[in-house]
Amino acid sequence: MGKVLSFVGATIGSYAGWALGATVGFYTAFMVSMVGTGIGIYFGRQLARNYFE
């Protein structure tokens, strides 16, 4: 379940980062999307650890 929630978190974080960064420009959207991906993976794994293990 941890991998599934990591993937879901990465997808949501990446989209949120892209939406925030796209207001500035393409490169900024890409960079903020990568940060959002990492944050989403972190919180997805924490969610899996706290509720499904």
PyMOL commands that set and color helices and strands:
alter all, ss='L'
color gray80, all
select helices_A, chain A and resi 2-21+26-52
alter helices_A, ss='H'
color red, helices_A
deselect
rebuild
show_as cartoon
